[in-house]
Amino acid sequence: MKRVLGIAALLLAIMAISAILQPVFLDPYNLKNILRWTGLFGILSLGETFVIMTGGIDLSVGSVVGFVGVLTVYALKVQGLSIPLVMVLAILVSVLIGYLHGVLITKIRLQPFIVTLCGLFIYRGLARFMLNDNTQTYGNGFTGLKFLASGRVPAAFWPNHSAPQVIADWSLPMPFVIMIILGIGLAVFLNRTIYGRYILALGKNESAARFSGINTDRMTVIAYIISAVCAGFAAILFSLDLNTVQPSAAGNMYELYAIAGCVVGGVSLKGGEGSILGVIIGVAIVRVLYNAINILGIATQLEFAVIGFVILIGVAADELIRRFARNRVKRA
Amino acid sequence: MLKQSSPAAGSVAASQGTPLLEVKGVTKRFPGVTALCDVSFRLERGEVLAVIGENGAGKSTLMKILGGVHAPDAGEIVLDGEPVAIDTVQAATALGIAFVHQELNNSDNLDIASNIFLGREPLANAALGFIDRRKLYRDADAILARIGMDCPSRTLVRDLAIGSQQMVEIAKAISIDARILIMDEPTSSISQHETAQLFKVIREMQARGISIIYISHRLGEIEAIADRVLVLRDGVVSGHLERHEIEYNAMIKPMIGRDLESFYHLEHTVSREPMLEVRDLLVPGHPTLPLSFTLYAGEILVFAGLVGAGRTELLHALFGVDQPLGGQILLGGQPVTIRDPEDAIRAGIALVPEDRKLNGLFLEKAIEFNLTIAGLKQHQRMRLIQFGQCAAITSEMVKTLNIRSQDSQQLAQTLSGGNQQKVVLGKWLSLHPKVLLMDEPTRGIDVAAKMEIYRLMEALAKTGVSILVASSEMLEVVGIADRVIVMCEGRISGECRTKDEINEESIVQLSTRGN
């Protein structure tokens, strides 16, 4: 809990600095933008969290975003399949991807890094092949579906943009709302169900988990499925948000944003530790930084450098503070 | 600098000549606890001084002071008649004080010579860092010859048996010309045969005038090897035994401050009803040697033998960690299939593993997490953890097992070895197993905790639980067993059925039969 407070303080500090340097930061339009992106990337990071908690890593989520995005737009627009069918299909494909990762890792005993790195290449290749590298748009239709990505609540409950100004200004973007609902669900799964505890146990000490009667292979597979399904779901939202899917670019490098969100949010890459709330705040920190670079007029070429640098400082500070605290406890 | 203090009351009359090492009135306080209080002792040249005491008695603090890890708050360390300040690990090494730690510190991907001279390699070209390989192996071979280890120094450490790996650590110590060698539980993972080899090397080092401080929980060994014994309890010297006084009960008394007449006596009755019947079980690791035996209700059956005889593999097969390759397991007369630990637990079999840190505990998780993880399926409703039940089970187990802790959220890694072992045991007790498998149940834990574990085994056996123990500690085997089965190289080499048959001589004979 202390850790989450620290991360939240870091987020507030970065926001305060941004707001002081550039008051536009606090503009409702800008904040809603940040929330929308936090929601979209948050879904990716929430899934990734479970894999990292098992002590593994999922490098494939960016390519899954591309692949499932292509699949969705292709099935809806090119093949003209019905929306519910395509949704089910997209999620099923994601489940299958996660299941395959999990089985390769647990049964064939391949390293998660290698399995998901291969996934990163394979799904990107398939995505590009399916659309022959051409960009595909949704066009003007699918307004109902697009509400998931671009809608705002509660403003949407008033017909024809008739919501009062305050409500219109401060309505939350749908991706953020979806991410919060998903986050609550996953937090219950992690903290309240026996399976969540099993994943924490196996991340801390897989051998001891096995000796405690936990089916560690099954729990690992479940973690990879959660990651892939979150990525597949985010893929649909990302594609709807942009209204277009570019096979070679959609989701490119997103796996690194997903991992960064987890790490900043206090999920240990050693496994067995982390909180859902921390991850959400961690993702928000990355998005706020991204936004600040844009509105503060920092050269966009420096974007990655700044984000990398701030994450490095944050993680190093966290490690140093914990070591300091541990030494103090030891001496006590 | 060290402060002067008055000579300690517990110090022994000085013998003729200057001793190699004199520790005078050393006190070390940590916030809230005095780890060492006015500890004094001496170490003669070429002497084996055993230091014994429960965990937490101050042994490791004392050794850390000699090793330059901690500085004492008061007292004086005199080496060769000169007061010395050992404020860094390097200083200790420079003074000729070397450690052989309980955990092996070898890099097992390197060969013996590289391990011995790790960080001190002879260089052919100092600027470029090229290693003088000829000198490296020549010097290493010479040291191996000195400690009677007849294998080339080019052998990879990972290809060595545990006992030989330990010899590499000793070789390391000798290579820095150590005058004092501190050995922390050197025999905890090696067989009796390797122990005998180790003792031979210790005797040879002694003859060369090297002094040895020997820390161990195995009192039988200390009887065999020590010239004198220093006993610590709660940070003070509670006993001091000369060679002729070293005897099991004489050592135990000052360690725990009471007599131990009934230390191993476990009062219970064995039923004639078979609880676990194992028929032609094929254990991975020894797939051609079928094992058959029967464990009765309320019985404590001990599997004895050397390390590597196949006892751990057998327990792992019974618990489903490594799926058996064939054979039949009957529990209460009913055949059971055990493919994984989940099956075993469902059938009523529990395992306290040999390596509790690796397989038994989640060290960085709380006591409550550890105590309830295996039983979560019992403490859930619709897959949701019932936290109230978990808390109740935890406080019940902490009480029943007398786990000494601040609260249920304390991390397992902060507990002493004995209390950690009780947590591992407690994980299973709430599930009421029918068969309890225990692999080296008292390894590395202090005498008082040992006794508590025995009392728990007694209580369980009384309620009809069958206990199958694998133990390498002879006193324990002889002391607690209703029946002993001895294994050797994967097969059952013999059985001792009555108290008369259960004795050290016959067990040692059976465990080396076939060699």
Contacts between the chains, C-beta under 8 A, distances in Angstrom:
chain1	res1	chain2	res2	distance
A	192	B	384	5.2
A	192	B	385	5.9
A	193	B	380	7.8
A	193	B	383	4.9
A	193	B	384	5.8
A	193	B	385	6.7
A	194	B	376	4.3
A	194	B	377	6.7
A	194	B	380	5.1
A	194	B	383	5.7
A	194	B	384	7.9
A	194	B	385	5.8
A	195	B	383	6.8
A	197	B	369	7.6
A	197	B	373	6.9
A	197	B	376	6.3
A	197	B	385	6.5
A	198	B	373	8.0
A	198	B	376	7.6
A	200	B	365	7.6
A	201	B	362	6.0
A	201	B	365	7.5
A	201	B	369	7.6
A	201	B	373	5.5
A	204	B	362	4.8
A	204	B	363	7.9
A	204	B	364	5.9
A	204	B	365	6.0
A	205	B	358	7.7
A	205	B	361	7.3
A	205	B	362	5.2
A	205	B	363	7.3
A	207	B	358	5.7
A	207	B	359	5.1
A	208	B	358	7.2
A	208	B	359	5.5
A	208	B	360	6.1
A	208	B	361	6.0
A	208	B	362	5.7
A	209	B	362	7.9
A	209	B	373	7.7
A	210	B	321	6.7
A	210	B	340	7.8
A	210	B	341	6.1
A	210	B	359	8.0
A	211	B	319	7.7
A	211	B	321	6.6
A	211	B	341	6.2
A	211	B	351	6.6
A	211	B	353	5.6
A	211	B	359	4.5
A	211	B	360	6.6
A	212	B	341	7.3
A	212	B	373	5.0
A	212	B	374	4.2
A	212	B	427	6.8
A	213	B	340	7.9
A	213	B	341	4.5
A	213	B	342	4.7
A	213	B	344	7.4
A	213	B	345	4.1
A	213	B	374	5.5
A	214	B	341	8.0
A	214	B	342	7.6
A	214	B	373	7.4
A	215	B	340	6.9
A	215	B	342	5.8
A	272	B	362	7.7
A	272	B	364	7.1
A	272	B	365	7.7
A	273	B	364	7.9
A	331	B	30	6.8
A	331	B	31	5.9
A	332	B	31	5.3
A	332	B	32	6.6
